[in-house]
Amino acid sequence: MLISKNTVAKILGVSSSTIYRWSMNGTFPKPIVIGPNKTMWLKIEIEKFIESKASKRGFGKPVIEVSHET
């Protein structure tokens, strides 16, 4: 199933400009060109993207381990 950029943006809670930027810099799946002014994304690829992010939950800061050895 194909979904539009606006739908992808709504699913992820970001702007459509962000979807375009992520696709261009390689951090997000590339769209499929349907026509001269129409691009769509494969829903399965968007779902896989979300799953890959869910496996790396957190705030992006490294975990600091404290040693109690003396």
C-alpha positions as CSV (number, residue, x, y, z in Angstrom):
1,M,0.0,0.0,0.0
2,L,1.2,3.5,-0.8
3,I,0.8,6.5,1.4
4,S,1.3,10.2,0.8
5,K,3.9,12.5,2.4
6,N,1.2,14.3,4.4
7,T,0.0,11.0,5.8
8,V,3.5,9.9,6.7
9,A,4.1,13.2,8.4
10,K,0.8,12.8,10.4
11,I,1.8,9.2,11.4
12,L,5.2,10.4,12.7
13,G,4.0,13.7,14.1
14,V,6.4,15.8,12.0
15,S,6.1,18.2,9.2
16,S,6.0,17.2,5.5
17,S,9.2,19.2,5.1
18,T,10.9,17.0,7.7
19,I,9.9,13.9,5.8
20,Y,11.4,15.3,2.6
21,R,14.6,16.3,4.4
22,W,15.0,12.9,6.1
23,S,14.5,11.2,2.7
24,M,17.1,13.4,1.0
25,N,19.7,12.9,3.7
26,G,19.2,9.1,3.9
27,T,17.8,8.7,7.4
28,F,14.3,7.8,6.0
29,P,13.1,5.6,3.2
30,K,13.1,7.1,-0.2
31,P,9.7,7.8,-1.9
32,I,8.4,6.1,-5.0
33,V,7.8,8.6,-7.9
34,I,4.3,8.1,-9.2
35,G,4.3,11.1,-11.6
36,P,6.0,14.4,-12.3
37,N,4.5,16.0,-9.1
38,K,3.6,12.9,-7.1
39,T,5.6,10.8,-4.7
40,M,4.4,8.1,-2.3
41,W,5.9,5.9,0.4
42,L,5.5,2.2,0.9
43,K,3.5,1.7,4.1
44,I,5.6,-1.4,5.0
45,E,8.8,0.7,4.8
46,I,7.4,3.3,7.1
47,E,6.3,0.6,9.6
48,K,9.8,-0.9,9.5
49,F,11.3,2.6,10.1
50,I,9.1,3.0,13.2
51,E,10.0,-0.5,14.5
52,S,13.7,0.3,14.1
53,K,13.3,3.5,16.1
54,A,11.2,1.7,18.8
55,S,14.1,-0.7,19.4
56,K,16.3,2.3,20.3
57,R,14.2,4.1,22.8
58,G,15.5,6.8,25.1
59,F,16.6,10.4,24.9
60,G,19.8,9.8,23.0
61,K,22.1,10.4,25.9
62,P,24.7,7.7,26.8
63,V,24.2,5.6,29.8
64,I,26.8,6.3,32.5
65,E,27.7,3.4,34.7
66,V,28.9,4.1,38.2
67,S,31.4,1.7,39.7
68,H,31.2,1.3,43.5
69,E,34.6,-0.4,43.7
70,T,37.1,1.1,46.1
